[in-house]
Amino acid sequence: MLFAVHYLENKTPVLSQCLERIPEVDEDIKIKGRKGKVLNVVQIEESKYHVHVLLEKINKNQAVLKDDKKKRR
């Protein structure tokens, strides 16, 4: 049987999947290249689940590496 699993982070939908196995609480997961942990699993309907996750933060202020080997003209 397939289950509709909706992953939520702070009430924001992150990913929806059809899975044969429902994730468990405190399970480590990886969504869209980001590591995370399952906080809570809520059954909405017979085969529909909401999985609340905590994903690692993305550091957008990464220093841009300077390319010193640019071609000079």
Phi, psi and omega in degrees: 000139179261144179242139174274113183248122179249118179271131182234139173235114183053049179065012178254124179294132181252318185200145174234133182220156169259116185234156175272339183232134180272134179297151180259159178297142182068015177277138176279134180226168176225118181237124179052040178080005180249134178282147180203177181224139179282125180266320187204147176233124183238129177272119181270309177230189183302319182233026181235126184231144170252125180246115179273126184235158173240111182262154178293150182284147177265127179270102183277348182263041178286139179294134179280124181286133182275132180267100181279350183261033179290151180286127179266144181243000000 
